[in-house]
Amino acid sequence: MTNAGIRIGSLSVDGTPISQTDLARIEAEAKMNEDLQRKTVRVIAGASRDAAECRTLLDMLGIDSAAVAAAAHSPSKPRSTAKNKSAAGRKRRVAAA
């Protein structure tokens, strides 16, 4: 289905067409937002003193439990030995939140 040279991918809530380009942009923004939330969870967990503080800070930022679970199960880059200890603590705090 085309509309003035624009390929229609879907319809919005009000019934107006959404182009394939706009759908691709929306999907890319959603993925970027998910990645940003996962990274935010990791930073907050690493900076928190304990699981309660981590949970409080994540709640303040409006980050839901799905993002916390995604961060807890996503692979992280290998780090140096000194950083591995803090990474292990971070994973425990993320899992507890």
C-alpha positions in Angstrom: 0.0 0.0 0.0 1.5 3.4 -1.0 0.5 6.9 -0.2 2.1 9.7 -2.2 5.3 7.6 -2.7 5.5 6.6 0.9 5.3 2.9 1.7 2.9 2.3 4.6 4.0 0.0 7.3 1.3 0.4 9.9 -1.4 2.7 11.2 -1.2 4.9 14.2 -3.8 4.9 17.0 -5.8 7.6 15.2 -5.7 5.7 11.9 -3.1 7.8 10.1 -0.4 5.9 8.2 3.1 5.3 9.6 5.8 4.9 7.0 8.3 2.0 7.0 11.0 4.6 7.7 9.2 5.9 10.8 8.6 2.4 12.0 12.3 1.6 11.6 13.1 4.9 13.5 10.7 4.0 16.3 12.2 0.5 16.7 15.7 1.9 16.7 14.8 4.4 19.4 13.1 1.7 21.5 16.3 -0.5 21.3 18.5 2.5 22.1 16.3 3.2 25.1 16.5 -0.4 26.3 20.3 -0.3 26.0 20.5 2.9 27.9 18.3 1.6 30.7 20.5 -1.6 31.0 23.6 0.6 31.2 21.9 2.9 33.7 21.1 -0.1 35.9 24.7 -1.3 35.8 26.0 2.2 36.8 23.5 2.6 39.6 24.2 -0.9 40.9 28.0 -0.2 40.8 27.6 3.0 42.7 25.1 1.8 45.3 26.2 0.9 48.8 23.6 -1.9 49.0 20.6 -3.5 47.3 18.1 -1.2 49.1 19.9 1.9 47.9 20.1 0.5 44.4 16.4 -0.3 44.4 15.6 3.2 45.7 17.7 5.0 43.0 16.3 2.9 40.2 12.7 3.6 41.4 13.6 7.4 41.4 14.6 7.1 37.8 11.5 5.1 36.9 13.4 2.1 35.7 11.2 -1.0 36.0 12.0 -4.5 36.9 12.2 -5.7 33.3 15.2 -3.4 32.7 16.8 -4.6 35.9 16.3 -8.3 34.9 17.8 -7.5 31.4 20.8 -5.9 32.9 21.4 -8.8 35.3 21.3 -11.3 32.5 23.1 -9.3 29.8 26.8 -10.2 29.1 29.3 -7.7 30.2 32.7 -6.9 28.8 35.7 -8.6 30.4 37.4 -6.4 33.0 40.7 -6.3 34.8 41.1 -8.3 38.0 40.5 -5.3 40.3 37.4 -4.4 38.5 36.1 -8.0 38.5 35.5 -7.8 42.3 33.3 -4.6 41.8 31.5 -6.2 38.9 30.7 -9.2 41.0 29.3 -6.9 43.7 27.3 -5.0 41.1 25.8 -8.2 39.8 24.7 -9.2 43.3 23.1 -5.8 43.8 21.3 -5.9 40.5 20.0 -9.4 41.2 18.8 -8.3 44.6 17.0 -5.3 43.2 
